[in-house]
Amino acid sequence: MNNSVGNTARLLWAALRALLVLTVVCGVIYPLAVTGLAQGIFPDKANGSEITYNGKVVGSELIGQRYDLPLKKGQETAAPDLKWFQPRPSNGLGTNSVNTQYKLILSGATNRSGDNKELIDWVTAAKAAVVKDNSVPGHPVNPADVPADAVTSSASGLDPAISPAYAQLQVRRVAERNHLDVTQVEKLVEQHTDGRILGFVGEPTVNVLQLNIALKQLVNGA
């Protein structure tokens, strides 16, 4: 009887010691070590890849943003502010309807198949809007030149980048709206085009937020 109680006590004490040691190692030492290494080696990425403008954080290079006009009375969806480069569509995003204490945007995809009528209608409408919005006098947009990322959302709906082709398609409209020379805006796009990783992984991209910040600086300095 005494041996049984003693064995149980020893096992409980061993389990408690293991719990305490693992709590300290995994819950304190390891997180501090990883955080310290991250802050020391790549602090920018560890802090969310923040983008600042005039000393203020305006977003992250990992999360896309909308550039819309203020919502008018009776409108369900705000119209795009065409003086800025526009991102990909974000049809998969949702709103928080559970905890309304916070204003949240829920990330997600549309999960529509390629032959889904609703998806086809979205793409058709988006393509027509891209052609209309980006056609300027003397330079109409050919519908065949509209790239896929201009009319489809990413899996998360928060893609921060667009293709160089979509950025280039918007150049004349952005130049006209901001009273800039087309070559100036084309140079901005070229400067903010990131190539393939290691020269062969992925596709070239243009971060829309960084491009629009550069555009704002150009307009303010013009």
ChimeraX commands (.cxc) that place a marker at each C-alpha (Angstrom):
marker #1 position 0.00,0.00,0.00 radius 0.5
marker #1 position 2.72,2.44,1.01 radius 0.5
marker #1 position 4.78,1.45,-2.02 radius 0.5
marker #1 position 1.80,2.13,-4.30 radius 0.5
marker #1 position 1.23,5.59,-2.82 radius 0.5
marker #1 position 4.93,6.37,-3.02 radius 0.5
marker #1 position 5.14,5.31,-6.66 radius 0.5
marker #1 position 2.13,7.41,-7.52 radius 0.5
marker #1 position 3.59,10.42,-5.77 radius 0.5
marker #1 position 6.91,10.02,-7.58 radius 0.5
marker #1 position 5.13,9.75,-10.94 radius 0.5
marker #1 position 3.05,12.83,-10.22 radius 0.5
marker #1 position 6.13,14.79,-9.15 radius 0.5
marker #1 position 7.99,13.67,-12.30 radius 0.5
marker #1 position 5.03,14.70,-14.47 radius 0.5
marker #1 position 4.82,18.08,-12.72 radius 0.5
marker #1 position 8.53,18.70,-13.21 radius 0.5
marker #1 position 8.25,17.76,-16.88 radius 0.5
marker #1 position 5.29,20.12,-17.23 radius 0.5
marker #1 position 7.19,22.98,-15.63 radius 0.5
marker #1 position 10.35,22.38,-17.66 radius 0.5
marker #1 position 8.46,22.08,-20.96 radius 0.5
marker #1 position 6.37,25.16,-20.14 radius 0.5
marker #1 position 9.51,27.22,-19.55 radius 0.5
marker #1 position 11.35,25.82,-22.58 radius 0.5
marker #1 position 8.47,25.82,-25.08 radius 0.5
marker #1 position 6.42,28.67,-23.68 radius 0.5
marker #1 position 9.14,31.13,-22.71 radius 0.5
marker #1 position 12.66,30.34,-23.91 radius 0.5
marker #1 position 11.76,29.11,-27.42 radius 0.5
marker #1 position 9.38,32.00,-28.30 radius 0.5
marker #1 position 11.89,34.55,-26.98 radius 0.5
marker #1 position 14.73,32.94,-28.94 radius 0.5
marker #1 position 12.71,32.81,-32.19 radius 0.5
marker #1 position 11.47,36.38,-31.72 radius 0.5
marker #1 position 14.98,37.60,-30.96 radius 0.5
marker #1 position 16.45,35.87,-34.02 radius 0.5
marker #1 position 13.66,37.20,-36.25 radius 0.5
marker #1 position 14.09,40.75,-34.99 radius 0.5
marker #1 position 17.85,40.51,-35.38 radius 0.5
marker #1 position 18.02,38.86,-38.82 radius 0.5
marker #1 position 14.96,40.23,-40.67 radius 0.5
marker #1 position 13.07,42.73,-38.47 radius 0.5
marker #1 position 11.08,44.11,-41.42 radius 0.5
marker #1 position 9.45,40.77,-42.17 radius 0.5
marker #1 position 9.08,39.88,-38.48 radius 0.5
marker #1 position 7.03,43.03,-37.94 radius 0.5
marker #1 position 4.59,42.33,-40.78 radius 0.5
marker #1 position 6.43,43.84,-43.76 radius 0.5
marker #1 position 5.00,47.26,-42.93 radius 0.5
marker #1 position 5.05,50.05,-45.51 radius 0.5
marker #1 position 5.46,53.60,-44.21 radius 0.5
marker #1 position 4.78,56.95,-45.84 radius 0.5
marker #1 position 5.75,60.24,-44.19 radius 0.5
marker #1 position 6.63,58.35,-41.01 radius 0.5
marker #1 position 3.24,56.64,-40.78 radius 0.5
marker #1 position 2.42,52.99,-41.38 radius 0.5
marker #1 position 0.00,52.87,-44.33 radius 0.5
marker #1 position -0.18,49.13,-44.91 radius 0.5
marker #1 position 1.74,45.92,-45.46 radius 0.5
marker #1 position 3.43,44.76,-48.63 radius 0.5
marker #1 position 1.74,41.39,-48.01 radius 0.5
marker #1 position -1.89,42.58,-47.93 radius 0.5
marker #1 position -3.76,44.25,-50.77 radius 0.5
marker #1 position -5.84,47.40,-50.39 radius 0.5
marker #1 position -8.73,48.97,-52.25 radius 0.5
marker #1 position -8.52,52.45,-53.78 radius 0.5
marker #1 position -12.13,53.56,-53.96 radius 0.5
marker #1 position -14.10,56.77,-53.89 radius 0.5
marker #1 position -16.26,57.45,-50.81 radius 0.5
marker #1 position -19.43,55.39,-50.81 radius 0.5
marker #1 position -22.37,57.44,-52.02 radius 0.5
marker #1 position -25.90,57.21,-50.70 radius 0.5
marker #1 position -27.70,54.27,-52.26 radius 0.5
marker #1 position -24.48,52.58,-53.42 radius 0.5
marker #1 position -23.71,49.06,-52.27 radius 0.5
marker #1 position -20.20,49.05,-53.71 radius 0.5
marker #1 position -17.91,52.05,-53.90 radius 0.5
marker #1 position -16.62,53.07,-57.32 radius 0.5
marker #1 position -12.86,52.80,-57.90 radius 0.5
marker #1 position -10.82,56.00,-57.64 radius 0.5
marker #1 position -9.32,55.96,-61.11 radius 0.5
marker #1 position -6.43,58.29,-60.34 radius 0.5
marker #1 position -4.76,55.33,-58.61 radius 0.5
marker #1 position -3.55,52.00,-59.88 radius 0.5
marker #1 position -6.20,49.43,-59.07 radius 0.5
marker #1 position -5.58,46.00,-57.50 radius 0.5
marker #1 position -7.11,42.66,-58.39 radius 0.5
marker #1 position -10.81,42.08,-57.70 radius 0.5
marker #1 position -11.62,40.77,-54.23 radius 0.5
marker #1 position -14.89,38.92,-54.68 radius 0.5
marker #1 position -13.99,36.31,-52.04 radius 0.5
marker #1 position -13.82,38.79,-49.16 radius 0.5
marker #1 position -16.57,38.73,-46.59 radius 0.5
marker #1 position -17.61,40.82,-43.60 radius 0.5
marker #1 position -17.78,39.92,-39.92 radius 0.5
marker #1 position -21.36,39.22,-38.87 radius 0.5
marker #1 position -20.64,37.36,-35.61 radius 0.5
marker #1 position -18.65,39.70,-33.39 radius 0.5
marker #1 position -19.79,43.11,-34.58 radius 0.5
marker #1 position -17.73,44.86,-31.91 radius 0.5
marker #1 position -14.91,44.87,-34.44 radius 0.5
marker #1 position -14.93,45.89,-38.10 radius 0.5
marker #1 position -13.27,42.92,-39.77 radius 0.5
marker #1 position -12.75,41.75,-43.33 radius 0.5
marker #1 position -12.78,38.00,-43.78 radius 0.5
marker #1 position -10.29,36.61,-46.27 radius 0.5
marker #1 position -11.38,33.89,-48.67 radius 0.5
marker #1 position -11.88,32.71,-52.21 radius 0.5
marker #1 position -15.08,32.62,-54.24 radius 0.5
marker #1 position -14.82,28.83,-54.68 radius 0.5
marker #1 position -16.64,28.97,-58.02 radius 0.5
marker #1 position -15.84,26.50,-60.78 radius 0.5
marker #1 position -14.77,27.68,-64.21 radius 0.5
marker #1 position -18.21,27.01,-65.69 radius 0.5
marker #1 position -20.13,28.62,-62.83 radius 0.5
marker #1 position -22.58,31.20,-64.23 radius 0.5
marker #1 position -22.04,33.65,-61.36 radius 0.5
marker #1 position -18.27,33.55,-61.88 radius 0.5
marker #1 position -18.69,34.00,-65.64 radius 0.5
marker #1 position -20.95,37.01,-65.00 radius 0.5
marker #1 position -18.38,38.49,-62.57 radius 0.5
marker #1 position -15.53,38.07,-65.04 radius 0.5
marker #1 position -17.57,39.45,-67.94 radius 0.5
marker #1 position -18.61,42.52,-65.95 radius 0.5
marker #1 position -15.10,43.05,-64.60 radius 0.5
marker #1 position -13.61,42.85,-68.09 radius 0.5
marker #1 position -16.08,45.38,-69.44 radius 0.5
marker #1 position -15.29,47.71,-66.52 radius 0.5
marker #1 position -11.52,47.38,-67.06 radius 0.5
marker #1 position -11.91,48.21,-70.76 radius 0.5
marker #1 position -14.18,51.19,-70.03 radius 0.5
marker #1 position -12.16,52.60,-67.13 radius 0.5
marker #1 position -8.78,52.34,-68.83 radius 0.5
marker #1 position -9.70,53.52,-72.31 radius 0.5
marker #1 position -8.57,57.10,-72.91 radius 0.5
marker #1 position -9.14,59.31,-75.96 radius 0.5
marker #1 position -7.14,57.93,-78.85 radius 0.5
marker #1 position -6.13,54.80,-76.94 radius 0.5
marker #1 position -9.04,52.39,-76.45 radius 0.5
marker #1 position -8.26,49.17,-74.58 radius 0.5
marker #1 position -8.55,46.00,-76.63 radius 0.5
marker #1 position -10.57,43.45,-74.61 radius 0.5
marker #1 position -8.11,40.77,-75.74 radius 0.5
marker #1 position -5.34,42.66,-73.90 radius 0.5
marker #1 position -7.03,42.44,-70.49 radius 0.5
marker #1 position -4.93,40.03,-68.35 radius 0.5
marker #1 position -6.51,37.36,-66.16 radius 0.5
marker #1 position -5.53,39.00,-62.88 radius 0.5
marker #1 position -7.51,42.12,-63.84 radius 0.5
marker #1 position -10.80,40.19,-63.73 radius 0.5
marker #1 position -10.22,37.39,-61.20 radius 0.5
marker #1 position -9.51,37.49,-57.47 radius 0.5
marker #1 position -6.78,35.51,-55.76 radius 0.5
marker #1 position -7.41,32.60,-53.38 radius 0.5
marker #1 position -7.23,34.92,-50.37 radius 0.5
marker #1 position -8.80,37.98,-51.99 radius 0.5
marker #1 position -5.95,39.99,-50.47 radius 0.5
marker #1 position -3.28,39.69,-53.16 radius 0.5
marker #1 position -1.09,42.83,-52.84 radius 0.5
marker #1 position 0.37,42.58,-56.34 radius 0.5
marker #1 position -0.75,42.68,-59.94 radius 0.5
marker #1 position 0.98,41.55,-63.12 radius 0.5
marker #1 position 3.15,44.01,-65.06 radius 0.5
marker #1 position 0.66,43.60,-67.92 radius 0.5
marker #1 position -2.23,44.84,-65.76 radius 0.5
marker #1 position -0.13,47.70,-64.40 radius 0.5
marker #1 position 0.89,48.69,-67.93 radius 0.5
marker #1 position -2.74,48.59,-69.08 radius 0.5
marker #1 position -3.57,51.22,-66.42 radius 0.5
marker #1 position -0.68,53.58,-67.25 radius 0.5
marker #1 position -2.47,55.91,-69.71 radius 0.5
marker #1 position -5.53,56.28,-67.49 radius 0.5
marker #1 position -3.40,57.03,-64.41 radius 0.5
marker #1 position -1.26,59.50,-66.37 radius 0.5
marker #1 position -4.32,61.32,-67.71 radius 0.5
marker #1 position -6.10,61.50,-64.34 radius 0.5
marker #1 position -2.99,62.88,-62.61 radius 0.5
marker #1 position -1.90,65.18,-65.46 radius 0.5
marker #1 position 1.39,63.32,-65.88 radius 0.5
marker #1 position 3.37,62.28,-68.91 radius 0.5
marker #1 position 2.84,58.64,-69.91 radius 0.5
marker #1 position 6.58,57.97,-69.91 radius 0.5
marker #1 position 6.81,59.12,-66.28 radius 0.5
marker #1 position 4.15,56.62,-65.20 radius 0.5
marker #1 position 5.65,53.84,-67.33 radius 0.5
marker #1 position 8.98,54.43,-65.57 radius 0.5
marker #1 position 7.25,54.09,-62.19 radius 0.5
marker #1 position 5.81,50.73,-63.20 radius 0.5
marker #1 position 9.19,49.56,-64.44 radius 0.5
marker #1 position 10.90,50.64,-61.21 radius 0.5
marker #1 position 8.34,48.77,-59.08 radius 0.5
marker #1 position 8.26,45.54,-61.06 radius 0.5
marker #1 position 9.74,42.63,-59.11 radius 0.5
marker #1 position 11.19,39.81,-61.19 radius 0.5
marker #1 position 10.95,36.08,-60.62 radius 0.5
marker #1 position 12.46,34.74,-57.39 radius 0.5
marker #1 position 15.97,33.44,-58.12 radius 0.5
marker #1 position 15.28,34.28,-61.75 radius 0.5
marker #1 position 12.94,31.37,-62.44 radius 0.5
marker #1 position 10.40,30.92,-59.59 radius 0.5
marker #1 position 6.97,32.51,-59.97 radius 0.5
marker #1 position 6.00,35.43,-62.19 radius 0.5
marker #1 position 6.99,39.12,-62.23 radius 0.5
marker #1 position 4.73,41.24,-60.01 radius 0.5
marker #1 position 4.01,44.86,-59.16 radius 0.5
marker #1 position 3.10,45.76,-55.57 radius 0.5
marker #1 position 0.14,48.12,-55.91 radius 0.5
marker #1 position 0.55,49.94,-52.59 radius 0.5
marker #1 position 4.24,50.68,-53.19 radius 0.5
marker #1 position 3.45,51.80,-56.74 radius 0.5
marker #1 position 0.69,54.14,-55.58 radius 0.5
marker #1 position 2.95,55.66,-52.91 radius 0.5
marker #1 position 5.54,56.37,-55.60 radius 0.5
marker #1 position 2.78,57.83,-57.76 radius 0.5
marker #1 position 1.66,60.12,-54.95 radius 0.5
marker #1 position 5.23,61.30,-54.44 radius 0.5
marker #1 position 5.54,62.01,-58.15 radius 0.5
marker #1 position 2.25,63.94,-58.23 radius 0.5
marker #1 position 3.16,65.96,-55.13 radius 0.5
marker #1 position 6.53,66.77,-56.59 radius 0.5
marker #1 position 5.22,67.65,-60.06 radius 0.5
marker link #1:1,2 radius 0.2
marker link #1:2,3 radius 0.2
marker link #1:3,4 radius 0.2
marker link #1:4,5 radius 0.2
marker link #1:5,6 radius 0.2
marker link #1:6,7 radius 0.2
marker link #1:7,8 radius 0.2
marker link #1:8,9 radius 0.2
marker link #1:9,10 radius 0.2
marker link #1:10,11 radius 0.2
marker link #1:11,12 radius 0.2
marker link #1:12,13 radius 0.2
marker link #1:13,14 radius 0.2
marker link #1:14,15 radius 0.2
marker link #1:15,16 radius 0.2
marker link #1:16,17 radius 0.2
marker link #1:17,18 radius 0.2
marker link #1:18,19 radius 0.2
marker link #1:19,20 radius 0.2
marker link #1:20,21 radius 0.2
marker link #1:21,22 radius 0.2
marker link #1:22,23 radius 0.2
marker link #1:23,24 radius 0.2
marker link #1:24,25 radius 0.2
marker link #1:25,26 radius 0.2
marker link #1:26,27 radius 0.2
marker link #1:27,28 radius 0.2
marker link #1:28,29 radius 0.2
marker link #1:29,30 radius 0.2
marker link #1:30,31 radius 0.2
marker link #1:31,32 radius 0.2
marker link #1:32,33 radius 0.2
marker link #1:33,34 radius 0.2
marker link #1:34,35 radius 0.2
marker link #1:35,36 radius 0.2
marker link #1:36,37 radius 0.2
marker link #1:37,38 radius 0.2
marker link #1:38,39 radius 0.2
marker link #1:39,40 radius 0.2
marker link #1:40,41 radius 0.2
marker link #1:41,42 radius 0.2
marker link #1:42,43 radius 0.2
marker link #1:43,44 radius 0.2
marker link #1:44,45 radius 0.2
marker link #1:45,46 radius 0.2
marker link #1:46,47 radius 0.2
marker link #1:47,48 radius 0.2
marker link #1:48,49 radius 0.2
marker link #1:49,50 radius 0.2
marker link #1:50,51 radius 0.2
marker link #1:51,52 radius 0.2
marker link #1:52,53 radius 0.2
marker link #1:53,54 radius 0.2
marker link #1:54,55 radius 0.2
marker link #1:55,56 radius 0.2
marker link #1:56,57 radius 0.2
marker link #1:57,58 radius 0.2
marker link #1:58,59 radius 0.2
marker link #1:59,60 radius 0.2
marker link #1:60,61 radius 0.2
marker link #1:61,62 radius 0.2
marker link #1:62,63 radius 0.2
marker link #1:63,64 radius 0.2
marker link #1:64,65 radius 0.2
marker link #1:65,66 radius 0.2
marker link #1:66,67 radius 0.2
marker link #1:67,68 radius 0.2
marker link #1:68,69 radius 0.2
marker link #1:69,70 radius 0.2
marker link #1:70,71 radius 0.2
marker link #1:71,72 radius 0.2
marker link #1:72,73 radius 0.2
marker link #1:73,74 radius 0.2
marker link #1:74,75 radius 0.2
marker link #1:75,76 radius 0.2
marker link #1:76,77 radius 0.2
marker link #1:77,78 radius 0.2
marker link #1:78,79 radius 0.2
marker link #1:79,80 radius 0.2
marker link #1:80,81 radius 0.2
marker link #1:81,82 radius 0.2
marker link #1:82,83 radius 0.2
marker link #1:83,84 radius 0.2
marker link #1:84,85 radius 0.2
marker link #1:85,86 radius 0.2
marker link #1:86,87 radius 0.2
marker link #1:87,88 radius 0.2
marker link #1:88,89 radius 0.2
marker link #1:89,90 radius 0.2
marker link #1:90,91 radius 0.2
marker link #1:91,92 radius 0.2
marker link #1:92,93 radius 0.2
marker link #1:93,94 radius 0.2
marker link #1:94,95 radius 0.2
marker link #1:95,96 radius 0.2
marker link #1:96,97 radius 0.2
marker link #1:97,98 radius 0.2
marker link #1:98,99 radius 0.2
marker link #1:99,100 radius 0.2
marker link #1:100,101 radius 0.2
marker link #1:101,102 radius 0.2
marker link #1:102,103 radius 0.2
marker link #1:103,104 radius 0.2
marker link #1:104,105 radius 0.2
marker link #1:105,106 radius 0.2
marker link #1:106,107 radius 0.2
marker link #1:107,108 radius 0.2
marker link #1:108,109 radius 0.2
marker link #1:109,110 radius 0.2
marker link #1:110,111 radius 0.2
marker link #1:111,112 radius 0.2
marker link #1:112,113 radius 0.2
marker link #1:113,114 radius 0.2
marker link #1:114,115 radius 0.2
marker link #1:115,116 radius 0.2
marker link #1:116,117 radius 0.2
marker link #1:117,118 radius 0.2
marker link #1:118,119 radius 0.2
marker link #1:119,120 radius 0.2
marker link #1:120,121 radius 0.2
marker link #1:121,122 radius 0.2
marker link #1:122,123 radius 0.2
marker link #1:123,124 radius 0.2
marker link #1:124,125 radius 0.2
marker link #1:125,126 radius 0.2
marker link #1:126,127 radius 0.2
marker link #1:127,128 radius 0.2
marker link #1:128,129 radius 0.2
marker link #1:129,130 radius 0.2
marker link #1:130,131 radius 0.2
marker link #1:131,132 radius 0.2
marker link #1:132,133 radius 0.2
marker link #1:133,134 radius 0.2
marker link #1:134,135 radius 0.2
marker link #1:135,136 radius 0.2
marker link #1:136,137 radius 0.2
marker link #1:137,138 radius 0.2
marker link #1:138,139 radius 0.2
marker link #1:139,140 radius 0.2
marker link #1:140,141 radius 0.2
marker link #1:141,142 radius 0.2
marker link #1:142,143 radius 0.2
marker link #1:143,144 radius 0.2
marker link #1:144,145 radius 0.2
marker link #1:145,146 radius 0.2
marker link #1:146,147 radius 0.2
marker link #1:147,148 radius 0.2
marker link #1:148,149 radius 0.2
marker link #1:149,150 radius 0.2
marker link #1:150,151 radius 0.2
marker link #1:151,152 radius 0.2
marker link #1:152,153 radius 0.2
marker link #1:153,154 radius 0.2
marker link #1:154,155 radius 0.2
marker link #1:155,156 radius 0.2
marker link #1:156,157 radius 0.2
marker link #1:157,158 radius 0.2
marker link #1:158,159 radius 0.2
marker link #1:159,160 radius 0.2
marker link #1:160,161 radius 0.2
marker link #1:161,162 radius 0.2
marker link #1:162,163 radius 0.2
marker link #1:163,164 radius 0.2
marker link #1:164,165 radius 0.2
marker link #1:165,166 radius 0.2
marker link #1:166,167 radius 0.2
marker link #1:167,168 radius 0.2
marker link #1:168,169 radius 0.2
marker link #1:169,170 radius 0.2
marker link #1:170,171 radius 0.2
marker link #1:171,172 radius 0.2
marker link #1:172,173 radius 0.2
marker link #1:173,174 radius 0.2
marker link #1:174,175 radius 0.2
marker link #1:175,176 radius 0.2
marker link #1:176,177 radius 0.2
marker link #1:177,178 radius 0.2
marker link #1:178,179 radius 0.2
marker link #1:179,180 radius 0.2
marker link #1:180,181 radius 0.2
marker link #1:181,182 radius 0.2
marker link #1:182,183 radius 0.2
marker link #1:183,184 radius 0.2
marker link #1:184,185 radius 0.2
marker link #1:185,186 radius 0.2
marker link #1:186,187 radius 0.2
marker link #1:187,188 radius 0.2
marker link #1:188,189 radius 0.2
marker link #1:189,190 radius 0.2
marker link #1:190,191 radius 0.2
marker link #1:191,192 radius 0.2
marker link #1:192,193 radius 0.2
marker link #1:193,194 radius 0.2
marker link #1:194,195 radius 0.2
marker link #1:195,196 radius 0.2
marker link #1:196,197 radius 0.2
marker link #1:197,198 radius 0.2
marker link #1:198,199 radius 0.2
marker link #1:199,200 radius 0.2
marker link #1:200,201 radius 0.2
marker link #1:201,202 radius 0.2
marker link #1:202,203 radius 0.2
marker link #1:203,204 radius 0.2
marker link #1:204,205 radius 0.2
marker link #1:205,206 radius 0.2
marker link #1:206,207 radius 0.2
marker link #1:207,208 radius 0.2
marker link #1:208,209 radius 0.2
marker link #1:209,210 radius 0.2
marker link #1:210,211 radius 0.2
marker link #1:211,212 radius 0.2
marker link #1:212,213 radius 0.2
marker link #1:213,214 radius 0.2
marker link #1:214,215 radius 0.2
marker link #1:215,216 radius 0.2
marker link #1:216,217 radius 0.2
marker link #1:217,218 radius 0.2
marker link #1:218,219 radius 0.2
marker link #1:219,220 radius 0.2
marker link #1:220,221 radius 0.2
marker link #1:221,222 radius 0.2
view
